[in-house]
Amino acid sequence: MSMPHLPLIRESRFKQLPEVVDCHASAQPFQCSGLRKYASLDSKSASLMYTVSEFVDRRDDYMTRTRSLKENMWAPITWKHEVPSSSKWEHLLDPLHPWLRREIVKYGEFAQATYDAFNNDSGNCQCERHKLFDELHLTKHGYKVTKYIYAMSHVGGLHYLERSQFTQTWSKDSNWIGFVAVSTDDESQRIGRRDIVMAWRGTVAVSEWVLDFEAKLLHIGEGDVMVEYGFHKIYSSKSESTRYNKFSASEQVMEEVKNLVKFYGERGEEVSFTITGHSLGGALALLNAYEAAATLPDLPITVISFGAPQVGNIAFRDKIDEMKVRTLRIVVKQDKVPTLPEKFMSTKILQRLLSLTGTRKWVYTHVGEELALDMTSEDSSFQKGARRDIALVNKNSGMLIEELGIPENWYQVPNKGLMIFNSTSGRWVKRSRVDQEDIFSSI
């Protein structure tokens, strides 16, 4: 008897998706010979149909490796500065190059790590720096964390980041915002260079910063280059009265990157800088790339962002392109965040601005190439090599059908962050982690 075909995602949950979609993980099955597929979800959004047995009984048989093959992944991709802007991603996106797909997964997992390790109560990271990848099972990628980065948790009255309500918290002024990592010797040999990575964390709930979002542009650098005010404040704010943000997130990152570039450069190695982030983290990644390209003009820089909003105006985009920063934006078509902030500005308002100023310097625009994904339907067929574990859909959601047997919101830290304080009394307390090595004390 053949198994009944059931929709992959619950129809009720699909209809209840929020206006601003904040998906930290996505997964799509593949088509395989011998497995018949059907399409049907509702009249408005077609979705593939699958037998439950394909994802339960046989799930392990079709898992794609999440670790890139031990070969020079960038062999078909010229990543150096000589690449003309128009051909940076030529022939790699449609169809999506299998090696590039694996690298997108890798950097996406780095971006996801900033969510998985974040302590929502204190605003700190739950893992010690040298244990981060071990505890999150990311050692397979061949990188080691060299620095934690912190940003101000309250900037000019805006609430882009978490601010703890506990009186005895780790820090009332700072948030752990991401990490710098560098490829190991083996990984560097595989990819043909020493890769420095900066992974920026977004907000846990997009609605928190959308409500405070200001479509206000701020001049930076020379000429007409402008960026969104709030993003830049997070990136550049600091305070002498704080413990972790006497130096801004910008200064912390750039000092670490410059030190790593100098160290490996003196060893005769080719070095690159790859910046990633999701949502707000993707916006910070682009600001980071702009500064890094201006500060280290000979350093090849790549941005791979996920669901990022628009950051700057046309002059900002043109300057990023002029500095030969390679930018790839992965977006979900149903996600509203990439449409911000122009979502708040009607066409009439934009036309009025153009007529008054005679310039488009006040108009937001995206940077780089876009890889658009569709969570409701897809014209092209799924491929085996593109598959991710379907359980990741329910990591921070409850969208999968119950027949798959995957719990809703299944990801959590052990004991929900509690640890035994005294085995004799049996007292449990919140984990506390304040490492002196994380305090950035000198530039």
N, C-alpha and C positions, 0 to 999 in steps of 0.2 A: 504494500500500500504506500502510495506516495504521500510525503508529508504535506500538510496544508501550507500554502504560501501566505505569509503574514507581512504587513508593513514593518520596515526596520525601526521607524520612529513612531511613537504614539501620536495619533492624529490630534488628540486633545492637547497634548503638550506642544505640538507644532503650532496650533492655532493660538496658543497663549504666549508665544514668544514676545518678549518686550520690544518696544520700538527701537531701543538701542541694544543691539545684540553684542554681548561680551563673551565670546566663546574662547576659552583658554585651550581647548583641545578639540580636534575634529578628526573624524575617521570616515572613510568611505570604502565599501567593499569593492570587489573586482569581479569581472566576468571571467569565467573559466570554462573551457570546453567540457561538455557533458553536464553542465549545470544550467538549467533553463531559468531564465529571468522573466519577470513580468513587471510592468510599470503601472502604478496606480496608487495615488494617495487621496486626492480629491480633485474636483474639477479645476481648482485654481493652481494646484502645485503637484506636478507629477513626481513620484518618487519610485525608486526601484523596489521590487518585491523579492523576498528571499525566503527559503525554508529555514525554520528555526535550527534544524540539524546542521545547516551549513556553518552556523556561528557557534554552536554548542558542541556537537559531537565531532566535528571536523575542523574546528577553528585553528588548531595548532598546525594542521597540515598545510595551510596556505598562508602562514605568516611570513611577511617579507622581513628580511633582516633590517634592523634599525641601525646597524653599524655599517659604515661605508666600507667598501672593499679596500684592501690594503694595496692601493695603487694610486698613482698621481691623479686625483679626481679632477684637477684643473687642467689636465693635459689638453682637452679640446677647447679650453677657455683661456684666452689670453687675458691675464688679470693685471698686467703692467700698465703703466701710464700711456704707452704708445697707442693703445686701443682708441680709435675714434669714438666719440660719444654715441653716434648713431648705430654703432655695431657692437655695443657693449654686451647685449644679450641676444644678438642675432642668432637665429636658428636654434635657440636653447629653450624657448618658452612654448612654442607650438609646432610640433609636439614637445612636451616638457622633457628635457634631457634627463635620462635616468640618474646620472651622477649629480646633476644639479638638484634633482628632487631629493636625493639623500642628504645633500648639504643643507637644503632648506629644512629638512626634518631635524638635522643636527642643531642648527642655530635656533630653530623653533623650540627645541627641548631646553636650550640654554635660557631662552626667554621664559619658558614655562617654569624653570627652576626658581626664578625670582618670586613666583607666586607660591610654589610648593614649600619653599623654605621660609616664607614670611610669617612672622608672628603677628596676628591681627590685634592682639591685646596690647602688646608693648611697642609695636612698630619696628622691632628688631628682627634679625635673622635667627632662626632656631638652630642653625648648625654652625659649628666652628668652621673657620675658613678652610683649614686643611682637611676637613671632613665633609665638606659640602657635597662634592661629587660622589663620594662613597655612600653617603646616606641617601642620596637621591638616585643612585644606580646610574650615574652618568660617566663613570670612569672609562666606559667603552669608547668614548669619543677621543680619548687621548689628549686631554687638557688638564692643567692644574690651575687652581685659583691663586692669584697673587695678591689681590687687594679687594677689600670691601669698600663700597662707596655709599656715602650718606648725603641726604638732602634735607633742607629745612621742611618741617611738617606743616608749618603754617606760614604762608607768604602773603603779606598785604591783605589779610582778611579772607583770602581764598582758601578753600578746603580741597585741594587737589589730592592730598595724601592723608593717610590715617594719622590721627592724633589720639594717643591713649587717654582714656578717662580715669585711669588708675592714679592715685596720688603717689604711690611708691613704684613708679614704673622705671624702666631702663633709661628713657629720655623723653621729656615732654616737648622737646624742641626739634628732634631729628628723627628721620625715618631711614631705614636701610633701603636703598634705592637700586642696588645691583652689585655687580662684581666685575673685576678684570681677571681674565684668565689667559694663559698662553699655551700653545701646543707643545707637547712633549717631543723628545728627540725622534721617537718612532713616527709619530703623527706628522711631524715636520718633514721627515724624509718622504712620507707618502704623498703629501700635498705639494712638495717642492718648495716650501718656504716656512718660515717661522710665523705663525699666525697669532696675533694678539686679538682677543675678543673682549668687547665690553657689552654686557647684557643689562639693559635698563628695565626696571620693573614698572608696570603700569599701576593703576589703582585696582583694588579688589572689586569695587563697584563703579562702573562707568558713570552711573547717575550722579555720583558724588561730585565729580568735577564738571560734568555737563551743566549742572545747575549753576555753577560758579563761572562758567565759561564766558569769557569776554572776547568779542570779535574786535579786539583792539590791537593794532599793529604798532610795533616798536622798532625804531631805526637801530640797526647794528652795523658796525663796519662803515664802509664808505659807500657813497652813491645812494641809490634808492632802495637798498636791501632792507627789508623789514620782516619781522617775525611776530607771531602771536605773543602778547605781553605775558600772560600767565605761564606759558611753557618756559619762556626765557627766565622768568623770576625763579622758578623751581631750579633751573639749571645753574643759575649764577648767584643765588642768594647765600649769604653767610652772616655770622654774628659772633663777635668776640666773647659774648656771654655764654655761648654754648660749648659743650665738650667735644662734640663730633663735627660741628660745622663752623669752626673758626676759619675754615677754608671751604669754599663752595664745592658742589659736586663737580662743576667744571674744572676747578683747580686740582681737585683730587685725581680725577681721571687723567687729565693731561700730564700731570707730573709723573704718574705711574707709567703711562704710555711712552713718554719721552725717555724715562729711565730704561725701559725694556728695549726700545728701539736702539738706544745707545749701546746697551750691553750686548745685544745680539749682532748689531752692526759691526762692533769692534771685533767680533769673532768671524767676520766675513760672511754672515748669513743674510739672505734676502728676507725682509720682514714685511708683513702686511698687517692691516688693521681692519677687522670686521666688527661692525656694530649692529646689534639686534635689539628688539624690544617689541612689546605688544601694546596697542592702544596708546595711552599716554607715554609708555616706554618707547614706542616707535617715534613719537614726536621728539623726545629727548635724544634719541639716536641720531636724528637728522641734525639737530643743533650741535651735537658732539662731532659729527662728520664735518660740518662747516668749519668749526674751530680747528679741528685736527688738520684739515686740508690747508688752512691758512697758516697754521703754525709749523707743520711738517710737510712742505710742498712736494717732497720727493717720496713720500710714503703712500703706497697704493692703499686706497680706502674703499671699502664696500659697506653698504647698508642693506640689511635684509630685515624688513619690518613686517609686522602682522597687524592688520586692522588699525592702522595709524591715521590720525586726522591730518588735515592740511596744516602746515606749519608756517609758511611764509608767503610772500607775494611773488610775482613773476620775476622780479630782479633777484630774489633769493634763489629761485629755481635756476635761473640762468647762471648765477655765480657758482652754484654747486656743480652745474654741468661744465662750466669753464674750468673748474679745478679738477675735473675728471674723476669725480666721486661716482662710483658705480652704485646705483640705487635700484633695489627690487622691492616692490610693495606687494605683499600677499594680502588680498582682501576677500571677504565673503560678500557676495552681491546683496544679501539681505541685511548686512550690518550698516547702521546709519553713521557710525563714528567716522568713517573715511569721508563722509559728506560734510563734516563740520570743518570750519565754522560757517561756511557759506549757506548752510541750511537755515541759519538765522537771518540771512539777508535776502530779501526778495529781489527778483529780477528788476523791478522798478527802482528799488534803492540803488542797485548796482549801476543801472543806466543813468540815474541822477548823478551819482558820484562821477561817472565818466564825463558827463556833460559839463559838470562844474570844474573838474580838475584837468580834463583833457589828457589824463594819464591813467594807466591801469595799475599804478603802483600800490593802490589800496585794495586790489583784488587778490584773494587767496588762490593758490593753485598747488597741485601736487608736484612732486619731484620724482623723476626716474620712470622706470617701466612698471607696469602693473600686471600681476598674475591674479586673475579673478576666478574665484571658486563659487559654486552655486550649491546651496544646501537643499534645494528643492528638486532640481532636475539638472540634467547634463546631456548635451547633444552627443558628445563623443562617448565611446564605450569605456568602462573601467578596465584597468589593467592590473594584472596580478602584482606586478612590482610596485604599484602605487599604494598597496593596501597597508593600513595601520590597524592595530588591534582595536576591534569595535568597542571594547570595554572602556576606552578612553573617552567615548562620548558621554558616559555617565560619571566620569571622574569628578566633575563639578556641576552635574545636572541630573535630571531624571527623565531624559527624552527617549530612552530605549524601551521597547515593549517588554512586558514582564516575562514573556516566554523565554527570553534569552537568559534569564536568571542572573542578571548583573545588577547589583544594588545601586540605588540612587546615591549620588554624592558620596561615593565610596572612599574617596581619598581623605585621609586625616593622619596627623602625626600620632605616634604611639601614645596611648593613654590621653589623647587630646591635649598634649603638652604638659601633663602632670608627671611628677617624679616623686619617688618615695624619699622623704626627708629624714625620717628616723624609723628604721625597721622595727625597733622595739616598741615604740608608741603607735606605729602604723600611720603616721601623719604623711599626707600627700600635699605637695606644694607645686606652684608653677615653676617651670624651668627658668633659671636665670643665667644669662650668658653675657658677660661684659669682658671683652678681651682687650688688653692694652695694645695688642698689635693692630687693632682696628682703628685706633685713635690717630688721626692724621695730624701730626704735630709740626711738620716742617715742609717748606717748599724749596 
